[in-house]
């Protein structure tokens, strides 16, 4: 009687294992497809923040599945005669690769987010330089307009510039 109960328990565990394995395989496949072609890192603050939110959701989803993957791996090792350990290792390796890709993508997005202020500062400096250059050239243009055009003189300077 005890052997029968043990055997029935083993069969139930085997079915449960197969169902969980299929569920995890399905999730792993969907997640790999999502990560296969991630969108290009955004160029604006709003876009990068949106991508970071999506990234955090994906990380949360991965963390939720992590315990299931570990549980399945342990069950597979306990059921070693029925299921080869390679299957559990394969699932674990796929989950680890997905985790690595999610972390790499997260770092890329964080780097893009931190580089935006640097770009804004550089653009501000460039804009200031342009404004200053325009203000310095304004009086020169007015001074040049007083003298009128000097086509021969301008022409010879252009020739000298072209030669160089």
ABEGO torsion letter per residue (X at the ends): XAAAAAAAAAAAAAAAAAAAAAAAAAAAAAAAAAAABBBBBBABAAAAAAAAAAAAAAAAAAAAAAAAAAAAAAAAAAAAAABBAAAAAAAAAAAAAAAAAAAAAAAAAAAAAAAAAAAAAAAAAAAAAAAAAAAAAAAAAAAAAAAEBBAAAAAAAAAAAAAX
